[in-house]
Amino acid sequence: MVLAAIVACEVAFWVVILAGLVARYRLHRPRLSVWLFFCAPLIDAVLLVLVAIDLLGGGTASWQHALAAVYIGASVAYGRRMVAWADVRFAHRFAGGPKPERLSGAAYTRKCWRDVLLTTLMVAIAGAIIAGLILLIGDPARTAALSGFFGVLGIVFAADLLWAVSYTIWPKKPVAQSQSAF
């Protein structure tokens, strides 16, 4: 049930974002788009409630419950950036906006270090949710899978940190402009 809820929430997140972009650029209803964008955090709240209900109803925690916490953490930490990413591309494609910028060199390295900060926030949120669920359930036998997920969060953080360090040492080269015969 939890995995299906995660998938449903992920789909709902992108449907709400797409609807917000359509409202903004195709329907020219910026107020409606803002309201639709505000629905995205509500989807995270619904997922958190579903996870808590499942565990409080006697369910044993699994990796899926921990994944829900990571999903919520990523949505909160990276949500604004994901919406901005989609907004730039949608505006370019459907509203004559500028072409999305491809970062390289120092600009890409700065983005990598901003990602480390966002990943730190994501790990902190996911860790707090997992710890909260462990405390809420209060049964180590039923929450063992959650306790084991703290190491996974550490690996996620370490991987993002190594990514940023690698691009600090070896900056990303600019992409060569493709030459077209047309």
C-alpha positions in Angstrom: 0.0 0.0 0.0 2.8 2.4 0.9 4.6 2.0 -2.4 1.4 2.6 -4.3 0.8 5.7 -2.3 4.3 7.0 -3.1 3.8 6.4 -6.8 0.3 8.0 -6.6 1.8 11.0 -4.8 4.6 11.4 -7.3 2.2 11.3 -10.2 -0.1 13.7 -8.4 2.8 16.1 -7.8 3.7 16.3 -11.5 0.0 16.5 -12.5 -0.4 19.5 -10.2 2.8 21.1 -11.5 1.8 20.5 -15.1 -1.7 21.9 -14.4 -0.1 24.9 -12.8 2.1 25.5 -15.8 -0.8 25.1 -18.2 -2.8 27.6 -16.1 0.1 30.0 -16.2 1.2 29.9 -19.8 -1.7 28.5 -21.8 -4.7 29.7 -19.9 -3.1 33.0 -18.7 -4.4 32.4 -15.2 -1.4 33.2 -12.9 -3.5 33.2 -9.8 -4.8 29.7 -10.5 -1.3 28.5 -11.2 -0.1 29.7 -7.8 -3.0 27.8 -6.1 -2.1 24.7 -8.1 1.6 25.0 -7.1 0.5 25.3 -3.4 -1.2 21.9 -3.7 2.2 20.2 -4.1 3.1 20.3 -0.4 -0.4 19.1 0.4 0.4 15.9 -1.5 3.4 15.4 0.8 1.2 15.9 3.8 -1.3 13.3 2.5 1.6 10.8 2.0 2.9 11.4 5.5 -0.6 10.8 7.0 -1.0 7.6 5.0 2.3 6.3 6.2 1.4 7.2 9.8 -2.0 5.6 9.5 -0.4 2.4 8.1 2.1 2.1 11.0 -0.4 3.1 13.7 -2.8 0.5 12.4 -0.3 -2.2 13.3 1.8 -2.4 10.1 5.4 -3.2 10.3 7.7 -0.6 8.9 9.5 -1.5 5.7 11.9 0.2 3.3 8.8 1.6 1.6 7.9 3.6 4.7 11.5 5.0 4.7 11.3 5.7 1.0 8.2 7.8 1.7 10.2 9.8 4.2 12.9 10.3 1.6 10.3 11.3 -1.0 8.8 13.9 1.3 12.3 15.2 2.2 13.3 15.5 -1.5 10.0 17.1 -2.3 10.4 19.8 0.4 14.1 20.4 -0.2 14.1 20.2 -4.0 10.5 21.0 -4.8 11.1 24.7 -5.6 14.0 23.8 -7.9 12.0 21.1 -9.6 9.1 23.5 -10.3 11.6 26.2 -11.6 13.2 23.6 -13.8 9.8 22.6 -15.3 8.8 26.3 -15.5 11.8 27.3 -17.6 11.3 24.4 -20.0 7.6 24.9 -20.3 8.0 28.7 -20.9 10.6 28.0 -23.6 8.5 25.4 -25.3 5.0 27.0 -25.1 5.4 30.7 -24.3 8.5 31.9 -26.2 10.7 32.0 -23.1 14.5 31.8 -23.3 16.2 28.5 -23.9 17.2 26.8 -20.6 20.8 27.5 -19.7 23.3 24.6 -19.7 25.7 25.2 -16.9 29.4 24.4 -17.0 32.6 25.3 -15.3 32.4 27.4 -12.1 28.6 27.9 -12.5 28.0 24.1 -12.6 30.3 23.7 -9.6 28.3 26.3 -7.6 25.1 24.5 -8.5 26.6 21.2 -7.2 27.5 22.8 -3.9 23.9 24.3 -3.6 22.7 20.8 -4.3 24.8 19.6 -1.3 23.0 22.1 0.9 19.6 20.9 -0.5 20.6 17.3 0.0 21.6 18.1 3.6 18.1 19.6 4.1 16.5 16.5 2.4 18.5 14.1 4.6 17.6 16.1 7.7 13.9 16.1 6.9 13.8 12.4 6.0 15.8 11.6 9.1 13.4 13.6 11.3 10.4 11.9 9.7 11.9 8.5 10.2 12.9 9.3 13.8 9.4 10.7 14.4 7.8 7.5 13.1 10.1 5.4 15.3 9.1 7.4 18.3 5.4 7.4 17.4 5.3 3.6 17.0 7.5 3.0 20.0 8.1 -0.7 19.0 11.7 -1.4 17.9 10.7 -4.8 16.4 8.2 -3.0 14.1 10.5 -0.1 13.2 13.8 -2.0 12.6 13.6 -1.3 8.9 13.3 2.4 9.6 16.3 2.5 11.9 18.4 0.8 9.3 17.6 3.5 6.8 19.7 6.2 8.5 22.8 4.6 6.9 21.2 5.0 3.5 20.6 8.7 4.2 24.3 9.0 5.0 25.3 7.3 1.7 23.0 9.7 -0.2 24.6 12.7 1.4 28.1 11.3 0.9 27.4 10.6 -2.8 26.2 14.2 -3.4 29.2 15.6 -1.5 31.6 13.5 -3.6 29.8 14.7 -6.7 30.4 18.4 -5.7 34.0 17.7 -4.8 34.7 16.0 -8.1 33.3 19.0 -10.1 35.3 21.3 -7.9 38.5 19.4 -8.8 37.5 18.7 -12.4 35.0 21.4 -13.6 32.4 20.4 -16.2 33.5 21.4 -19.7 31.1 23.5 -21.8 29.0 21.5 -24.3 30.2 22.1 -27.8 27.5 23.8 -29.9 26.3 21.3 -32.6 26.8 22.5 -36.1 23.8 21.9 -38.3 23.9 21.8 -42.1 20.4 23.4 -42.2 
